[in-house]
Protein backbone atom coordinates (compact mmCIF):
# COMPACT_ATOMS: atom_id res chain seq x y z
CA UNK A 1 0.00 0.00 0.00
CA UNK A 2 2.79 2.41 0.90
CA UNK A 3 4.51 1.71 -2.41
CA UNK A 4 1.37 2.75 -4.27
CA UNK A 5 0.92 5.86 -2.13
CA UNK A 6 4.42 6.99 -3.08
CA UNK A 7 3.81 6.20 -6.77
CA UNK A 8 6.14 3.19 -6.78
CA UNK A 9 3.82 1.44 -9.22
CA UNK A 10 6.11 -1.41 -10.24
CA UNK A 11 6.92 -2.40 -6.66
CA UNK A 12 3.28 -1.96 -5.64
CA UNK A 13 2.06 -4.21 -8.42
CA UNK A 14 4.66 -6.89 -7.64
CA UNK A 15 3.45 -6.92 -4.02
CA UNK A 16 -0.17 -6.86 -5.20
CA UNK A 17 0.50 -9.82 -7.48
CA UNK A 18 2.08 -11.74 -4.61
CA UNK A 19 -0.99 -11.01 -2.49
CA UNK A 20 -3.26 -12.28 -5.29
CA UNK A 21 -1.29 -15.53 -5.39
CA UNK A 22 -1.99 -16.00 -1.68
CA UNK A 23 -5.65 -14.95 -1.57
CA UNK A 24 -7.76 -14.41 -4.68
CA UNK A 25 -10.16 -11.89 -3.14
CA UNK A 26 -7.36 -9.30 -3.30
CA UNK A 27 -8.20 -9.27 -7.00
CA UNK A 28 -11.25 -7.15 -6.08
CA UNK A 29 -8.88 -4.20 -5.68
CA UNK A 30 -7.66 -4.53 -9.29
CA UNK A 31 -10.18 -2.22 -11.05
CA UNK A 32 -9.54 0.87 -8.90
CA UNK A 33 -5.81 0.14 -8.95
CA UNK A 34 -5.80 0.04 -12.74
CA UNK A 35 -7.86 3.23 -12.79
CA UNK A 36 -5.35 4.97 -10.51
CA UNK A 37 -2.51 3.89 -12.76
CA UNK A 38 -4.26 5.12 -15.89
CA UNK A 39 -5.20 8.43 -14.27
CA UNK A 40 -1.59 8.86 -13.10
CA UNK A 41 -0.66 9.07 -16.78
CA UNK A 42 -2.83 12.13 -17.35
CA UNK A 43 -3.30 14.08 -14.12
CA UNK A 44 -0.57 16.68 -14.29
CA UNK A 45 1.83 18.40 -16.64
CA UNK A 46 4.49 15.87 -15.64
CA UNK A 47 2.67 12.55 -15.36
CA UNK A 48 3.84 10.02 -12.80
CA UNK A 49 4.13 7.44 -15.57
CA UNK A 50 3.23 7.05 -19.20
CA UNK A 51 1.16 4.29 -20.78
CA UNK A 52 4.29 2.21 -21.33
CA UNK A 53 4.95 2.44 -17.59
CA UNK A 54 1.46 1.10 -16.92
CA UNK A 55 2.03 -1.77 -19.35
CA UNK A 56 5.44 -2.60 -17.86
CA UNK A 57 4.04 -2.53 -14.30
CA UNK A 58 1.25 -4.90 -15.37
CA UNK A 59 3.86 -7.11 -17.07
CA UNK A 60 5.84 -7.25 -13.81
CA UNK A 61 2.70 -8.41 -12.00
CA UNK A 62 2.10 -11.05 -14.68
CA UNK A 63 5.70 -12.27 -14.41
CA UNK A 64 5.25 -12.75 -10.66
CA UNK A 65 2.16 -14.87 -11.33
CA UNK A 66 3.99 -16.93 -13.94
CA UNK A 67 7.02 -17.49 -11.71
CA UNK A 68 4.88 -18.51 -8.73
CA UNK A 69 2.73 -20.81 -10.87
CA UNK A 70 5.61 -22.29 -12.86
CA UNK A 71 6.12 -25.43 -10.72
CA UNK A 72 2.43 -26.30 -11.09
CA UNK A 73 2.34 -25.43 -14.80
CA UNK A 74 5.34 -27.67 -15.48
CA UNK A 75 3.94 -30.69 -13.65
CA UNK A 76 0.23 -30.45 -14.59
CA UNK A 77 -0.27 -27.63 -17.11
CA UNK A 78 -3.82 -28.40 -18.31
CA UNK A 79 -5.22 -28.98 -14.83
CA UNK A 80 -3.56 -25.85 -13.47
CA UNK A 81 -4.74 -23.54 -16.25
CA UNK A 82 -8.29 -24.95 -16.31
CA UNK A 83 -8.77 -24.88 -12.53
CA UNK A 84 -6.75 -21.86 -11.41
CA UNK A 85 -9.45 -19.42 -12.50
CA UNK A 86 -12.53 -21.60 -12.76
CA UNK A 87 -15.04 -19.09 -14.09
CA UNK A 88 -17.32 -21.82 -15.40
CA UNK A 89 -18.25 -23.29 -12.03
CA UNK A 90 -21.84 -23.35 -10.92
CA UNK A 91 -22.67 -21.87 -7.55
CA UNK A 92 -24.82 -23.86 -5.17
CA UNK A 93 -28.20 -22.26 -4.45
CA UNK A 94 -28.19 -23.62 -0.90
CA UNK A 95 -25.19 -21.45 0.06
CA UNK A 96 -26.56 -18.27 -1.49
CA UNK A 97 -27.44 -15.54 0.97
CA UNK A 98 -28.39 -12.51 -1.11
CA UNK A 99 -30.14 -14.29 -3.98
CA UNK A 100 -32.38 -16.74 -2.12
CA UNK A 101 -35.43 -15.17 -3.79
CA UNK A 102 -34.26 -16.49 -7.19
CA UNK A 103 -35.53 -20.00 -7.89
CA UNK A 104 -32.83 -22.66 -8.20
CA UNK A 105 -33.16 -23.50 -11.94
CA UNK A 106 -32.64 -19.84 -12.83
CA UNK A 107 -29.89 -19.40 -10.22
CA UNK A 108 -27.74 -22.21 -11.67
CA UNK A 109 -28.28 -21.25 -15.33
CA UNK A 110 -25.39 -19.84 -17.37
CA UNK A 111 -27.60 -17.02 -18.65
CA UNK A 112 -28.22 -15.76 -15.11
CA UNK A 113 -24.51 -15.94 -14.29
CA UNK A 114 -23.64 -14.05 -17.47
CA UNK A 115 -26.29 -11.40 -16.80
CA UNK A 116 -24.93 -10.89 -13.27
CA UNK A 117 -21.42 -10.53 -14.66
CA UNK A 118 -22.52 -7.99 -17.30
CA UNK A 119 -24.55 -6.02 -14.74
CA UNK A 120 -21.56 -6.01 -12.37
CA UNK A 121 -19.19 -4.75 -15.06
CA UNK A 122 -21.63 -2.04 -16.18
CA UNK A 123 -22.18 -0.83 -12.60
CA UNK A 124 -18.44 -0.89 -11.95
CA UNK A 125 -17.82 1.22 -15.07
CA UNK A 126 -20.58 3.68 -14.18
CA UNK A 127 -19.31 3.97 -10.61
CA UNK A 128 -15.75 4.53 -11.83
CA UNK A 129 -16.92 7.17 -14.28
CA UNK A 130 -19.20 9.15 -11.98
CA UNK A 131 -17.72 8.64 -8.51
CA UNK A 132 -14.04 7.67 -8.65
CA UNK A 133 -13.12 10.09 -11.41
CA UNK A 134 -15.35 13.08 -10.87
CA UNK A 135 -12.85 14.89 -8.63
CA UNK A 136 -10.22 15.14 -11.36
CA UNK A 137 -12.31 14.51 -14.43
CA UNK A 138 -14.47 11.77 -15.74
CA UNK A 139 -13.18 8.37 -16.80
CA UNK A 140 -13.85 8.91 -20.49
CA UNK A 141 -12.09 12.23 -21.00
CA UNK A 142 -9.01 13.58 -22.68
CA UNK A 143 -5.79 14.89 -21.19
CA UNK A 144 -6.64 18.46 -22.23
CA UNK A 145 -9.90 18.25 -20.32
CA UNK A 146 -8.01 16.96 -17.25
CA UNK A 147 -5.60 19.89 -17.43
CA UNK A 148 -8.46 22.37 -17.83
CA UNK A 149 -10.30 20.93 -14.81
CA UNK A 150 -7.11 21.08 -12.74
CA UNK A 151 -6.42 24.67 -13.79
CA UNK A 152 -9.94 25.72 -12.78
CA UNK A 153 -9.71 23.91 -9.46
CA UNK A 154 -6.32 25.51 -8.74
CA UNK A 155 -7.69 28.97 -9.53
CA UNK A 156 -10.68 28.32 -7.31
CA UNK A 157 -8.53 27.13 -4.42
CA UNK A 158 -6.14 30.06 -4.76
CA UNK A 159 -9.03 32.56 -4.83
CA UNK A 160 -10.46 30.98 -1.67
CA UNK A 161 -7.19 31.50 0.18
CA UNK A 162 -7.16 35.21 -0.62
CA UNK A 163 -8.88 36.96 2.22
CA UNK A 164 -9.38 40.39 3.58
CA UNK A 165 -7.12 41.49 6.43
CA UNK A 166 -10.01 41.14 8.87
CA UNK A 167 -10.32 37.35 8.35
CA UNK A 168 -8.34 35.02 10.53
CA UNK A 169 -6.83 31.71 9.46
CA UNK A 170 -9.74 29.72 10.88
CA UNK A 171 -12.22 31.63 8.70
CA UNK A 172 -10.00 31.13 5.65
CA UNK A 173 -9.99 27.37 6.29
CA UNK A 174 -13.76 27.38 6.67
CA UNK A 175 -14.09 29.14 3.32
CA UNK A 176 -11.98 26.45 1.67
CA UNK A 177 -14.23 23.71 3.01
N, C-alpha and C positions, 0 to 999 in steps of 0.2 A: 504494500500500500504506500509506504513512504517513497519507494522508487517512482511510483506513478505520480505522487504529489510533487516531486522534484523534477518531473519530466524526464526521467530515466526510463524511456519507453521500452527499450530492448531488455534491460534488466527486469523491469516490471512484468513484461510478457513472458520471460523465461520462468520467473517465479509463479506467475499465474498458470502457465502450462504445467508446471510441476504440481500445483495444487489441483488442477483438473485431473491429473493422473492418479491422485490420491482419492478424491471425492468428486464425482461427476456433477453434483449440484452447484459447484463453483462456476460451471459453464453458464449459469443464469446471469452472471455479471458480464458476460461477453458482449451483448449488444450495447450497453452504455459505455463500455470500455472502448469498443471500436468507434463509437460516436465521438468520444473524447479525443481519440487519436486523429480522426478525420477533421474535427474542428480545430485541433492544434495546428493543422496545416494552413488554416485560413483566418485565424483570429487577429493577428497583428501584422504590422509592416514586416517584421522579421519573424516568420513562423518558427515554431519550436522544431518542426520537422516537415519535410516535403512528402509527397505521396510515395516516393521511393523509400523513405524512412519507414512509413507505415507498412509497406510491403515487406521490407527486410525484417522489421520487428515481428510481423506475423510469420515470416519464414523461420525466424529463430524459435518461436513457439512451436511451430510444426516440427522442427528438427528435434526439439526436446521430446515431443510425443513419439517420434519415430525411434529415437535412441532408447527411450524407456520401454517401448513395445517391441523392440528388435528381437530379444530372446524368444518371445512368444510367437512373433511372425516367422522366425526361422524354424521353430519346431512344429507349429501347427498353423500355417498361414491362412487357410480357408476358414477354419473355425474361429480364429482370432478376429479376422476382418468381419465375418458375418455376425459375430456375437458381441463385439466390442461396443457397437452402437446399434443395438437391436431396435430400430424404429418400427419394425413390422409386428411387434408383439401386441397381443390383445390384452387389455386390462380386464381384471375380474370385477364384475359388477358388485359382488359381495363386499369388496374392500373400498368401494367408492363412498365418499362422504358427501361431497358437494353435488353430485349428480344422481342421487338416489331416485329423484322424481322421473328420470328417464327409464323407460322400460328396457329390460335386458337385451332383447334382440336388436334394438336400435343402438344401445350402448356399445355392444361388441362389434357393430358393423364398421367396415373400413370407411364408408362414406361419412359417418358421424365423426370418426377420428380425423379424417381429412378436413371436414368443415371446422372442427375445433382448432386444428392447426392453422388454417387460413384465417379464421377469426382472431386467433392469438397474434399472428404476424401483422394483420391489419391494425389491430389495436396498439400493438407495440410501435408500429410506424407512426400512427397518429399521435400517440403519446410523445414519442421522440420529437416529432415535428412541432407540436403545440406547447409542450411543457418543458422538455429538456433543453430545447434550442431557442426558446423565445427570449431569453435574456440577452443573447448575443445577436442572433438572427434565427431565422427558421432553418430547418434541415435542408430544404430544397432551395437554397439561395446561392448567389454567386459571391466571389471574394470582394467585388466592388461594393456589393450591398452590405457585407459584413463591415467593411471599412467605413462606410457611410454611417451605419448604425453606431459603431464605436465612436466616431467623431462627434456625432450628436450627443451621445451619452457623456462623453468627456466634456463637451461644452456645457451641458446641463449641470454636471457635477461641479465644474469650476465656477459657474454662475451662482450655484447654491452656497459656495464657500465664501463668496464676496458678501460682506455684511457691512452695515453701517457701524460707526464707532460705538453706538449705544448698545449693540448686541454683544452679549458675552459668548464664550465658547460653547456653553451648554445650549444656548438658543441656536447657534449655528449648527450644532450636531442635530438638534431636533428638526431643523429645516431640511437637512440632508435625508433624514428618515422619511 
